[in-house]
Amino acid sequence: MDISKWKVDSFGDGNPFSDPYWYQGQYSPYYKQSHIELRKYVREMVEEHILPYCHEWDEAKEIPKETLKKIGDSGIHALCVGHPFPTKHVNLPPCLRGKEEELDSFHEFIVIDEFSRTGSGGVGWGINGGLCIGLPPVLRYGSPALQDKVVGPVLRGEKIICLAITEPMAGSDVAQIRCRAEKKGDHYILNGEKKWITNGIWADYFTVAVRTGEAGAGGVSMLLVERGPGVKTRRMDCSGMWCSGTTYVTFDNVKVPCSNLIGKENKGFKYIVSNFNHERLLICYMSNRFARVCLEESIKFANKRKTFGKKLVDHPVIRWKIGEMTREIEATHAWLETLCYNMDKMEKKEADLKLGGMTALAKVQCTKTMEYCAREAAQIFGGLSYSRGGQGEKVERLSREVRAMAVPGGSEEIMLDLGVRQAKKVAELARQFEAPAAKM
């Protein structure tokens, strides 16, 4: 058998299943040289500046400002807010300069996937969790003046932005928000509360869902609120995501210029729903890599830990666990690539309609896969998975962070229902187009 012509350009440490298939000498129709170069660039950054310090930062519940600035200076943040990327506001990573026309959603997929190798959702969200979901509404619907003021400093790591939608009494049911903005002259007067706001404790800017009209979805708007008098934040103690800065925010008679309105008044619900697809995809990318981290750690541990005179990996039951985890992860990754590809092929409105439901279902698949792999990895590690730090550090941490993936952006129950309802809507719309054509 002649193997001299086989594809062998693998990337990473070579452990089976530790990285996506296209890292390991397999072919893919999706990736070009710019993707390969970006992958190398981000991996080197994560290996040098982030991965060695994750446990320390997690315990401290904060990431050093100099690290955030270093990452901002790299240009990476511009690739985390959805395609098309805001390349005019910041320099791209050196490996992508002059290749702006090649950029697509897979570049964002690679960045989020590589950052998630840390096995820490808190670190990931602490670096750019607020930016990834709080900046897109400004980019898509904000005025040119608002964009000029906010986008550059945020992408460069000079300022921090967060998305403030969830309230104590309104989560997945966004139309029920109570935080109210009353228009008085050339300002809105904002009063209300927001809860579980990622990066809120450090935020300079808050992209806020507010009620400017009557009850329901038709009375919701979005405002860009700057930290100032009347804006109060306090850190929330959560099971996981410790250095993501989960925050309770109170607005007490905050004056917001009318020029900080994002888009049109009472049209905010549409902007929020549109933004959800991107947020859910990011959670998908993170969750599936976290599942892969659990698998990777399990394989490494099983190859050195011995029980009953042989390595764990030599026990059939352990190989069964590894096989089951792999099966779920690889199938889920393929689904995400399909979604990513279609995001680029469709116009925004078409993607929102056709892919919204599928993205919701994919989020459920990803978070359930993460939860399953965290559990199976914990079984393989035994007591080490219950200790902070040490060999089981990543598995212990990810076991705590599962719910922070499964609930934000829409709970699994809401996502399953949305996926089915959206598929029904798309099918009905397709039949409406088919009916006139059949009569011709």
VOLUM-240548 format. One line per field, with one value per residue: residue number from 1; residue in three letters; z, x, y of N, C-alpha, C in turn. Coordinates in steps of 0.2 Angstrom, whole numbers. Example, Ala and Ser with C-alpha at 12.3 -4.5 7.8 and 13.67 -1.06 7.14 Angstrom:
seq	[1;2]
type	[ALA;SER]
n_c3	[39;35]
n_c1	[66;64]
n_c2	[-28;-11]
ca_c3	[39;36]
ca_c1	[62;68]
ca_c2	[-22;-5]
c_c3	[39;39]
c_c1	[66;64]
c_c2	[-16;0]
This chain:
seq	[1;2;3;4;5;6;7;8;9;10;11;12;13;14;15;16;17;18;19;20;21;22;23;24;25;26;27;28;29;30;31;32;33;34;35;36;37;38;39;40;41;42;43;44;45;46;47;48;49;50;51;52;53;54;55;56;57;58;59;60;61;62;63;64;65;66;67;68;69;70;71;72;73;74;75;76;77;78;79;80;81;82;83;84;85;86;87;88;89;90;91;92;93;94;95;96;97;98;99;100;101;102;103;104;105;106;107;108;109;110;111;112;113;114;115;116;117;118;119;120;121;122;123;124;125;126;127;128;129;130;131;132;133;134;135;136;137;138;139;140;141;142;143;144;145;146;147;148;149;150;151;152;153;154;155;156;157;158;159;160;161;162;163;164;165;166;167;168;169;170;171;172;173;174;175;176;177;178;179;180;181;182;183;184;185;186;187;188;189;190;191;192;193;194;195;196;197;198;199;200;201;202;203;204;205;206;207;208;209;210;211;212;213;214;215;216;217;218;219;220;221;222;223;224;225;226;227;228;229;230;231;232;233;234;235;236;237;238;239;240;241;242;243;244;245;246;247;248;249;250;251;252;253;254;255;256;257;258;259;260;261;262;263;264;265;266;267;268;269;270;271;272;273;274;275;276;277;278;279;280;281;282;283;284;285;286;287;288;289;290;291;292;293;294;295;296;297;298;299;300;301;302;303;304;305;306;307;308;309;310;311;312;313;314;315;316;317;318;319;320;321;322;323;324;325;326;327;328;329;330;331;332;333;334;335;336;337;338;339;340;341;342;343;344;345;346;347;348;349;350;351;352;353;354;355;356;357;358;359;360;361;362;363;364;365;366;367;368;369;370;371;372;373;374;375;376;377;378;379;380;381;382;383;384;385;386;387;388;389;390;391;392;393;394;395;396;397;398;399;400;401;402;403;404;405;406;407;408;409;410;411;412;413;414;415;416;417;418;419;420;421;422;423;424;425;426;427;428;429;430;431;432;433;434;435;436;437;438;439;440]
type	[MET;ASP;ILE;SER;LYS;TRP;LYS;VAL;ASP;SER;PHE;GLY;ASP;GLY;ASN;PRO;PHE;SER;ASP;PRO;TYR;TRP;TYR;GLN;GLY;GLN;TYR;SER;PRO;TYR;TYR;LYS;GLN;SER;HIS;ILE;GLU;LEU;ARG;LYS;TYR;VAL;ARG;GLU;MET;VAL;GLU;GLU;HIS;ILE;LEU;PRO;TYR;CYS;HIS;GLU;TRP;ASP;GLU;ALA;LYS;GLU;ILE;PRO;LYS;GLU;THR;LEU;LYS;LYS;ILE;GLY;ASP;SER;GLY;ILE;HIS;ALA;LEU;CYS;VAL;GLY;HIS;PRO;PHE;PRO;THR;LYS;HIS;VAL;ASN;LEU;PRO;PRO;CYS;LEU;ARG;GLY;LYS;GLU;GLU;GLU;LEU;ASP;SER;PHE;HIS;GLU;PHE;ILE;VAL;ILE;ASP;GLU;PHE;SER;ARG;THR;GLY;SER;GLY;GLY;VAL;GLY;TRP;GLY;ILE;ASN;GLY;GLY;LEU;CYS;ILE;GLY;LEU;PRO;PRO;VAL;LEU;ARG;TYR;GLY;SER;PRO;ALA;LEU;GLN;ASP;LYS;VAL;VAL;GLY;PRO;VAL;LEU;ARG;GLY;GLU;LYS;ILE;ILE;CYS;LEU;ALA;ILE;THR;GLU;PRO;MET;ALA;GLY;SER;ASP;VAL;ALA;GLN;ILE;ARG;CYS;ARG;ALA;GLU;LYS;LYS;GLY;ASP;HIS;TYR;ILE;LEU;ASN;GLY;GLU;LYS;LYS;TRP;ILE;THR;ASN;GLY;ILE;TRP;ALA;ASP;TYR;PHE;THR;VAL;ALA;VAL;ARG;THR;GLY;GLU;ALA;GLY;ALA;GLY;GLY;VAL;SER;MET;LEU;LEU;VAL;GLU;ARG;GLY;PRO;GLY;VAL;LYS;THR;ARG;ARG;MET;ASP;CYS;SER;GLY;MET;TRP;CYS;SER;GLY;THR;THR;TYR;VAL;THR;PHE;ASP;ASN;VAL;LYS;VAL;PRO;CYS;SER;ASN;LEU;ILE;GLY;LYS;GLU;ASN;LYS;GLY;PHE;LYS;TYR;ILE;VAL;SER;ASN;PHE;ASN;HIS;GLU;ARG;LEU;LEU;ILE;CYS;TYR;MET;SER;ASN;ARG;PHE;ALA;ARG;VAL;CYS;LEU;GLU;GLU;SER;ILE;LYS;PHE;ALA;ASN;LYS;ARG;LYS;THR;PHE;GLY;LYS;LYS;LEU;VAL;ASP;HIS;PRO;VAL;ILE;ARG;TRP;LYS;ILE;GLY;GLU;MET;THR;ARG;GLU;ILE;GLU;ALA;THR;HIS;ALA;TRP;LEU;GLU;THR;LEU;CYS;TYR;ASN;MET;ASP;LYS;MET;GLU;LYS;LYS;GLU;ALA;ASP;LEU;LYS;LEU;GLY;GLY;MET;THR;ALA;LEU;ALA;LYS;VAL;GLN;CYS;THR;LYS;THR;MET;GLU;TYR;CYS;ALA;ARG;GLU;ALA;ALA;GLN;ILE;PHE;GLY;GLY;LEU;SER;TYR;SER;ARG;GLY;GLY;GLN;GLY;GLU;LYS;VAL;GLU;ARG;LEU;SER;ARG;GLU;VAL;ARG;ALA;MET;ALA;VAL;PRO;GLY;GLY;SER;GLU;GLU;ILE;MET;LEU;ASP;LEU;GLY;VAL;ARG;GLN;ALA;LYS;LYS;VAL;ALA;GLU;LEU;ALA;ARG;GLN;PHE;GLU;ALA;PRO;ALA;ALA;LYS;MET]
n_c3	[0;-5;4;2;-4;4;14;26;34;48;63;79;94;90;96;95;90;98;91;78;63;51;56;57;46;37;23;18;12;16;21;18;14;22;33;39;42;51;61;66;71;81;90;94;101;111;118;123;130;137;141;151;162;166;177;188;184;185;198;204;199;188;174;169;165;156;148;142;134;126;118;112;104;95;85;84;90;81;73;80;80;71;53;40;44;55;48;46;57;65;65;57;62;58;49;41;35;20;15;16;8;8;20;30;39;44;49;60;68;69;78;90;93;95;106;115;119;131;140;149;152;158;157;143;141;149;142;129;130;132;122;110;109;113;105;91;89;88;78;67;67;73;73;61;68;81;80;76;88;97;92;88;100;108;100;101;113;123;128;137;132;135;134;139;142;149;163;181;180;167;155;143;138;130;126;137;145;158;160;159;147;147;136;136;131;123;128;135;150;160;169;179;180;177;174;177;168;157;159;164;176;173;163;151;142;139;130;129;131;131;137;128;123;122;131;127;112;103;109;112;113;109;117;118;132;142;155;170;180;191;185;192;197;202;207;203;212;205;200;191;178;183;181;171;175;179;181;191;186;189;184;188;185;174;162;145;130;116;104;106;103;97;81;76;86;96;88;93;97;86;82;93;92;80;83;92;85;81;94;99;90;94;107;103;96;107;116;110;108;121;125;118;124;136;131;126;137;144;136;137;151;153;146;154;168;178;182;191;186;172;160;160;147;141;146;141;144;146;134;127;132;128;114;113;117;107;95;97;97;85;76;79;77;63;60;64;55;43;46;47;34;27;33;27;14;12;12;25;30;25;31;44;45;39;46;59;67;66;71;84;88;86;96;107;105;106;119;126;122;127;141;143;139;149;160;158;157;170;176;171;176;190;207;205;197;205;212;213;202;198;190;186;183;172;168;180;181;169;171;181;173;163;164;162;148;143;147;145;131;128;134;134;133;127;116;109;106;98;87;81;78;70;59;54;50;40;31;28;21;10;3;0;-10;-19;-23;-33;-43;-47;-54;-66]
n_c1	[4;3;7;12;6;-3;-13;-6;-4;-6;-12;-9;-8;-9;-16;-29;-45;-44;-44;-54;-59;-53;-41;-33;-27;-37;-48;-57;-71;-72;-62;-49;-32;-31;-39;-32;-20;-25;-30;-17;-12;-21;-20;-7;-7;-17;-10;1;-3;-15;-20;-10;-14;-27;-33;-29;-34;-47;-50;-47;-57;-56;-49;-33;-31;-21;-19;-32;-31;-20;-25;-35;-27;-23;-32;-41;-54;-62;-67;-76;-89;-99;-101;-104;-87;-82;-70;-65;-63;-53;-37;-34;-28;-11;-10;-21;-22;-25;-32;-45;-57;-58;-64;-75;-89;-83;-70;-73;-79;-67;-59;-67;-68;-55;-51;-59;-53;-47;-55;-62;-76;-78;-66;-67;-78;-75;-65;-71;-85;-96;-93;-95;-109;-115;-110;-114;-128;-126;-117;-125;-137;-135;-132;-121;-113;-114;-108;-95;-91;-91;-87;-73;-65;-70;-67;-53;-50;-50;-61;-76;-90;-107;-121;-138;-151;-159;-170;-175;-188;-190;-184;-181;-193;-193;-202;-208;-201;-198;-190;-190;-190;-192;-196;-190;-189;-173;-168;-169;-176;-171;-176;-175;-171;-158;-152;-140;-130;-117;-100;-105;-100;-89;-91;-91;-100;-118;-128;-144;-160;-176;-192;-201;-214;-230;-236;-229;-221;-220;-217;-204;-188;-170;-156;-141;-132;-121;-109;-112;-119;-132;-131;-129;-119;-117;-108;-113;-113;-110;-112;-103;-92;-84;-74;-81;-88;-102;-117;-128;-138;-143;-154;-156;-166;-158;-150;-151;-145;-156;-150;-143;-151;-153;-156;-173;-186;-196;-194;-186;-187;-186;-173;-167;-171;-165;-152;-150;-148;-134;-129;-132;-126;-113;-113;-115;-103;-93;-98;-97;-84;-80;-85;-77;-64;-67;-67;-54;-46;-50;-45;-31;-29;-34;-24;-13;-17;-18;-28;-31;-20;-19;-19;-32;-37;-37;-47;-63;-75;-71;-66;-78;-85;-77;-78;-92;-93;-85;-93;-104;-98;-92;-102;-110;-101;-100;-113;-113;-104;-111;-122;-114;-109;-121;-125;-117;-120;-133;-144;-146;-159;-165;-158;-161;-174;-174;-163;-164;-172;-166;-153;-157;-161;-148;-141;-147;-142;-128;-126;-132;-123;-111;-114;-116;-103;-96;-100;-97;-83;-80;-83;-73;-62;-64;-63;-54;-60;-68;-61;-54;-43;-27;-25;-38;-44;-50;-61;-68;-71;-79;-89;-96;-100;-109;-123;-123;-121;-132;-143;-143;-146;-157;-167;-166;-178;-186;-179;-181;-194;-195;-187;-195;-207;-202;-198;-210;-216;-207;-209;-223;-222;-215;-224;-233;-226;-225;-238;-244;-235;-238;-250;-247]
n_c2	[-6;11;25;37;48;52;64;72;83;87;96;103;93;80;70;58;65;76;88;97;87;92;97;86;80;77;80;95;105;118;126;138;144;156;153;143;150;159;151;146;157;162;151;151;163;160;149;156;167;166;152;147;154;152;146;153;166;163;160;172;179;188;196;201;219;222;211;210;222;218;208;215;224;215;213;203;204;210;199;193;197;194;190;202;208;222;229;241;248;244;237;221;205;201;190;191;203;212;202;204;202;188;185;176;167;156;161;167;156;149;157;158;144;141;149;144;132;134;128;135;144;156;163;164;172;182;189;193;191;201;210;202;200;212;222;220;224;238;239;235;242;255;273;281;290;285;273;277;282;272;259;257;260;249;237;238;235;245;250;243;234;228;217;221;213;203;202;203;197;194;184;172;176;189;200;204;213;226;237;254;268;284;297;313;328;330;319;302;296;284;270;255;237;225;209;196;200;199;204;216;222;228;236;250;254;250;240;241;234;241;248;258;260;253;238;222;215;226;237;239;245;249;255;263;264;274;272;281;294;287;274;259;245;228;214;197;182;167;149;145;152;162;173;181;191;192;201;212;225;241;254;271;284;288;298;297;302;305;303;291;281;265;261;261;269;258;247;238;225;217;219;213;199;196;197;187;175;175;176;163;155;157;152;139;136;137;128;116;114;114;102;94;97;91;78;77;79;67;57;59;57;44;37;37;34;20;5;-9;-16;-12;1;14;16;4;-3;-9;-3;10;14;14;24;35;33;36;49;55;52;60;73;75;73;84;95;94;98;111;117;116;125;137;138;141;152;162;160;165;179;191;192;181;171;173;169;156;149;152;144;131;135;137;124;118;124;117;104;106;110;100;90;95;94;80;75;82;75;61;63;66;54;46;53;52;55;66;75;82;91;107;114;106;89;87;99;106;98;98;112;114;106;113;124;121;124;138;138;131;139;154;164;158;145;127;121;131;133;121;121;133;129;120;127;137;129;125;137;140;130;132;144;141;133;142;149;139;135;146;144;131;132;138]
ca_c3	[0;-6;8;1;-6;9;17;33;37;54;67;86;97;87;100;92;92;102;87;73;58;46;59;58;40;33;18;20;7;19;23;14;17;27;39;42;45;57;66;69;74;87;94;97;106;117;121;126;134;140;143;157;168;166;184;192;183;187;205;205;196;184;169;169;159;151;144;137;129;121;114;108;99;90;80;85;92;75;70;84;80;65;47;38;50;55;47;45;64;68;61;58;63;52;44;37;31;13;13;18;3;9;26;30;45;47;52;67;70;71;83;96;94;98;112;120;121;138;145;154;149;162;153;136;141;152;136;124;130;131;115;105;109;114;99;85;87;87;71;62;67;76;68;60;74;87;78;76;95;101;89;88;106;110;97;102;120;127;132;137;131;137;132;144;140;154;169;186;178;160;152;136;135;130;125;144;149;161;161;155;145;145;132;139;127;119;132;138;157;160;176;179;182;172;178;173;162;156;158;166;182;171;156;150;138;140;125;134;129;136;135;126;121;126;133;122;108;99;113;114;109;111;119;120;139;145;162;173;186;190;183;197;195;208;204;206;213;201;201;186;174;188;178;166;177;179;185;192;184;191;181;192;182;170;156;139;124;111;98;108;101;92;76;77;92;96;84;96;98;79;82;98;89;75;87;95;81;82;101;100;87;98;112;100;95;113;120;107;110;128;125;115;129;141;128;125;144;146;133;140;157;152;143;159;174;178;187;190;182;166;159;159;140;140;148;135;146;145;126;125;134;123;108;113;117;100;91;98;96;78;72;81;73;56;59;65;49;39;48;46;27;25;35;22;7;13;14;32;32;23;36;50;44;38;50;66;71;66;76;91;89;86;103;112;103;108;126;129;121;133;148;142;139;156;165;156;158;177;178;170;181;197;212;203;193;210;215;209;201;197;184;183;183;166;169;186;180;164;174;184;168;159;164;159;141;142;149;141;124;127;137;130;131;123;109;105;104;93;81;78;76;64;53;52;47;33;26;25;17;4;0;-3;-17;-24;-26;-39;-48;-50;-58;-72]
ca_c1	[0;7;4;16;2;-9;-13;-3;-2;-10;-11;-10;-3;-9;-20;-36;-51;-43;-46;-58;-56;-48;-34;-30;-25;-43;-50;-63;-72;-74;-57;-44;-26;-32;-42;-26;-15;-28;-29;-11;-11;-25;-18;-1;-9;-20;-5;6;-5;-21;-20;-7;-16;-34;-35;-27;-39;-54;-50;-46;-63;-55;-43;-29;-33;-16;-21;-37;-28;-15;-29;-38;-22;-21;-37;-45;-61;-66;-69;-81;-96;-103;-99;-97;-84;-80;-63;-63;-63;-47;-32;-35;-22;-7;-11;-27;-22;-24;-36;-52;-62;-59;-66;-82;-91;-78;-65;-76;-79;-60;-57;-71;-66;-48;-51;-63;-48;-45;-59;-65;-81;-77;-61;-69;-83;-72;-61;-75;-92;-100;-92;-98;-116;-117;-108;-118;-134;-123;-114;-130;-143;-133;-131;-114;-110;-114;-103;-88;-89;-91;-84;-66;-62;-72;-63;-46;-49;-49;-68;-80;-97;-111;-128;-142;-158;-163;-172;-177;-194;-191;-178;-182;-199;-190;-207;-211;-196;-201;-186;-193;-186;-197;-193;-191;-184;-168;-166;-173;-175;-171;-177;-176;-166;-156;-149;-136;-127;-110;-96;-108;-97;-83;-94;-92;-106;-123;-133;-150;-167;-180;-198;-203;-221;-235;-234;-228;-215;-221;-215;-197;-182;-163;-152;-134;-131;-115;-109;-113;-124;-138;-130;-126;-118;-114;-106;-117;-109;-113;-109;-97;-90;-82;-71;-85;-91;-109;-119;-135;-138;-149;-154;-160;-166;-152;-151;-148;-147;-160;-145;-140;-156;-151;-161;-179;-190;-201;-192;-180;-188;-184;-166;-165;-172;-160;-145;-150;-145;-127;-127;-133;-121;-107;-113;-114;-95;-90;-100;-95;-76;-79;-86;-70;-59;-68;-65;-46;-43;-51;-41;-24;-29;-35;-18;-8;-20;-19;-32;-32;-15;-18;-21;-39;-39;-37;-54;-68;-80;-68;-66;-85;-86;-73;-82;-99;-92;-83;-98;-108;-95;-90;-108;-112;-97;-103;-120;-111;-101;-117;-125;-109;-109;-127;-125;-113;-123;-140;-145;-147;-167;-167;-154;-164;-180;-173;-158;-166;-175;-160;-148;-160;-160;-141;-139;-148;-138;-122;-126;-133;-117;-106;-116;-115;-96;-93;-102;-93;-76;-80;-83;-66;-57;-66;-62;-50;-65;-72;-56;-52;-36;-24;-27;-45;-46;-54;-67;-72;-74;-84;-95;-100;-102;-114;-129;-121;-121;-138;-149;-142;-148;-163;-166;-166;-185;-188;-176;-184;-201;-194;-185;-201;-212;-199;-198;-217;-217;-203;-213;-229;-220;-213;-230;-236;-223;-226;-245;-245;-231;-241;-256;-245]
ca_c2	[0;17;30;43;54;53;70;71;90;88;102;101;88;73;65;57;68;82;94;95;83;96;98;80;77;76;86;99;110;124;130;140;146;161;150;139;154;162;145;146;164;162;145;153;168;157;145;160;173;164;145;145;158;152;144;159;171;161;160;179;182;194;195;208;223;222;205;212;227;215;204;220;226;209;213;197;205;211;193;190;201;192;192;205;210;229;229;248;251;241;233;214;201;202;185;192;209;212;197;206;199;181;183;173;165;151;164;168;150;147;161;156;137;141;152;139;127;135;125;140;149;162;166;166;177;188;192;196;189;206;212;197;201;219;227;219;229;245;239;233;247;261;278;282;294;281;268;280;284;266;253;257;258;242;232;239;233;251;251;237;234;222;217;221;212;199;206;198;194;193;180;170;180;196;205;206;217;231;243;259;274;289;302;320;333;327;313;297;295;276;267;248;233;220;203;191;203;197;209;222;225;232;239;257;254;245;240;240;233;246;249;265;260;249;231;217;216;232;243;238;249;248;261;263;268;275;272;287;295;283;267;255;238;224;207;191;176;161;143;145;158;167;179;184;198;192;207;215;232;245;261;275;290;289;302;295;306;302;301;285;276;261;260;265;268;253;242;235;218;214;219;208;193;195;196;180;170;176;174;156;151;158;147;132;135;136;122;110;114;112;95;91;98;85;72;77;78;60;53;59;54;37;34;36;31;13;2;-17;-18;-9;8;15;16;-3;-6;-8;2;17;16;15;31;39;33;39;56;57;52;66;79;75;75;91;99;94;102;118;119;117;132;142;139;144;159;166;160;168;186;192;191;174;167;174;165;149;146;154;138;126;137;135;116;116;126;112;99;108;111;93;86;97;91;73;74;84;69;55;64;66;47;44;56;50;61;72;79;86;95;113;114;99;86;87;106;108;94;101;119;114;103;119;129;118;128;144;137;129;143;160;164;154;138;121;120;136;132;115;123;138;126;116;132;140;125;125;143;140;125;135;150;138;131;148;150;133;135;149;141;125;134;141]
c_c3	[0;-2;7;-1;-2;12;24;37;43;58;74;89;95;91;96;95;96;98;81;67;53;49;58;51;35;28;20;14;9;20;18;18;23;33;43;45;51;63;70;73;81;92;98;103;112;121;126;132;138;144;150;163;169;174;188;191;186;194;207;203;191;180;169;163;154;146;139;132;124;116;109;102;94;84;80;86;86;71;74;85;74;59;43;44;49;54;47;52;67;64;62;60;57;47;39;33;24;10;15;14;5;16;26;38;48;50;60;71;73;78;90;98;97;105;117;122;128;142;150;150;152;159;146;136;144;147;132;124;129;124;110;104;110;109;93;84;85;80;66;62;70;71;67;65;80;86;79;84;99;98;90;95;109;107;99;110;125;131;132;136;133;134;138;142;146;160;174;184;171;157;145;133;135;129;132;148;152;161;156;153;143;142;135;135;122;122;133;145;158;168;175;181;177;176;174;167;162;155;161;172;179;165;156;146;139;134;128;130;134;133;134;124;125;127;126;117;104;103;115;110;112;112;120;126;141;152;165;179;185;188;189;195;201;205;207;207;210;202;197;183;178;186;172;168;177;184;185;191;186;188;185;189;178;164;151;133;119;105;100;106;96;87;77;84;91;91;86;96;91;80;87;95;84;78;90;91;81;89;102;96;91;104;109;99;102;116;117;108;117;129;123;120;134;138;128;132;146;143;136;147;157;149;149;166;173;184;186;185;175;165;158;152;138;142;143;137;145;138;124;127;129;116;107;113;110;95;91;96;88;74;73;77;66;55;60;58;43;40;46;38;25;27;30;15;7;15;22;34;30;29;42;50;43;43;57;70;71;70;83;92;90;93;108;111;106;116;129;128;126;139;148;143;146;161;164;158;166;179;177;175;188;201;210;199;198;214;210;208;200;190;181;183;178;167;175;184;174;167;178;179;163;158;161;151;139;142;145;134;122;130;132;128;126;116;105;102;98;87;77;75;70;58;50;48;40;28;23;20;10;0;-3;-10;-22;-27;-32;-45;-51;-54;-65;-77]
c_c1	[4;4;8;12;-3;-8;-11;-2;-7;-8;-13;-6;-4;-13;-27;-41;-50;-44;-51;-55;-51;-42;-30;-29;-31;-45;-57;-65;-73;-68;-51;-37;-27;-35;-36;-21;-19;-28;-23;-10;-15;-22;-11;-2;-12;-15;-1;3;-11;-21;-16;-10;-24;-36;-34;-32;-46;-55;-50;-53;-62;-49;-40;-31;-27;-17;-27;-35;-24;-20;-33;-34;-21;-26;-42;-53;-65;-69;-74;-88;-100;-100;-105;-94;-82;-73;-61;-61;-57;-43;-33;-28;-18;-8;-17;-27;-21;-29;-43;-58;-63;-62;-74;-83;-86;-72;-67;-76;-72;-58;-61;-69;-59;-48;-54;-58;-46;-49;-62;-70;-80;-72;-63;-74;-80;-68;-66;-83;-97;-100;-96;-106;-119;-115;-112;-124;-131;-121;-120;-135;-141;-132;-123;-110;-109;-108;-96;-86;-87;-86;-77;-63;-64;-68;-56;-45;-49;-56;-71;-87;-101;-118;-133;-149;-162;-164;-174;-183;-195;-184;-179;-188;-197;-196;-210;-206;-200;-197;-188;-189;-192;-194;-195;-186;-180;-165;-171;-171;-176;-171;-178;-170;-164;-152;-145;-132;-119;-106;-98;-104;-91;-85;-93;-98;-111;-128;-140;-157;-172;-187;-200;-210;-225;-232;-233;-222;-215;-219;-208;-192;-176;-160;-145;-133;-124;-115;-108;-117;-130;-137;-126;-125;-115;-113;-111;-112;-113;-109;-102;-96;-88;-78;-75;-88;-99;-112;-126;-134;-144;-148;-159;-160;-160;-154;-148;-150;-151;-155;-142;-145;-153;-156;-167;-183;-196;-200;-187;-181;-185;-176;-163;-165;-166;-153;-144;-147;-137;-125;-127;-128;-114;-107;-112;-106;-92;-92;-97;-87;-75;-80;-80;-65;-60;-66;-57;-43;-44;-46;-34;-24;-30;-29;-12;-11;-20;-23;-32;-26;-14;-21;-29;-41;-40;-43;-59;-73;-77;-68;-73;-87;-83;-76;-88;-98;-89;-88;-103;-105;-94;-97;-111;-108;-99;-109;-118;-108;-106;-121;-121;-109;-115;-128;-122;-117;-130;-139;-147;-155;-168;-164;-158;-171;-178;-168;-160;-168;-169;-155;-151;-159;-153;-138;-141;-144;-131;-121;-127;-126;-111;-108;-115;-107;-93;-94;-97;-85;-75;-80;-76;-61;-58;-66;-59;-55;-69;-67;-54;-45;-33;-26;-34;-48;-51;-61;-71;-75;-80;-90;-100;-103;-107;-120;-129;-121;-129;-144;-148;-143;-154;-163;-168;-174;-188;-185;-179;-190;-200;-192;-191;-206;-209;-199;-205;-218;-213;-207;-219;-228;-218;-219;-234;-233;-224;-233;-246;-241;-234;-247;-253;-244]
c_c2	[6;22;37;49;55;60;69;78;91;94;101;96;81;68;65;61;75;89;92;91;86;98;92;76;75;82;89;104;117;129;132;142;151;158;146;144;158;157;145;152;164;156;148;159;165;153;150;164;171;157;144;149;157;150;150;165;169;161;168;183;188;193;202;212;223;217;207;217;223;211;209;222;221;210;208;199;207;205;189;193;199;194;196;208;218;230;236;251;249;237;225;211;201;196;186;199;209;206;198;202;191;180;181;171;160;154;165;161;147;150;159;149;137;144;148;133;128;131;129;145;156;166;169;172;183;192;196;194;195;209;208;198;208;224;226;223;236;245;238;239;254;266;278;285;290;276;271;281;277;260;252;255;252;237;232;237;239;252;244;238;228;223;216;220;209;203;201;194;193;190;179;174;187;201;207;210;223;237;248;265;279;295;309;325;329;321;308;297;287;274;259;244;228;215;198;194;202;203;216;226;230;237;247;258;248;245;237;239;237;246;256;265;256;242;227;219;223;238;243;242;247;254;259;267;268;275;279;288;290;276;264;248;234;217;202;185;170;155;142;152;164;173;182;190;198;197;209;222;235;252;265;282;292;293;299;299;302;300;294;279;272;259;264;264;262;247;237;227;214;213;213;201;191;194;190;175;169;173;166;152;152;153;140;131;133;130;116;109;112;105;92;92;92;79;71;76;70;56;53;56;46;33;34;33;24;10;-5;-19;-16;-2;8;14;9;-7;-4;-3;9;19;17;22;36;39;36;47;59;57;58;73;80;77;82;96;100;99;110;121;120;124;137;144;142;151;164;166;164;175;186;190;184;170;167;169;158;145;148;147;132;128;136;128;114;118;120;106;100;107;104;89;88;94;84;72;76;78;63;57;64;59;44;47;54;56;67;77;83;91;101;113;107;96;86;94;108;105;97;108;118;111;108;124;127;123;135;144;136;134;150;159;160;147;133;120;125;135;126;117;128;134;123;121;135;136;124;131;143;136;128;141;147;135;136;150;145;133;139;146;135;126;137;136]
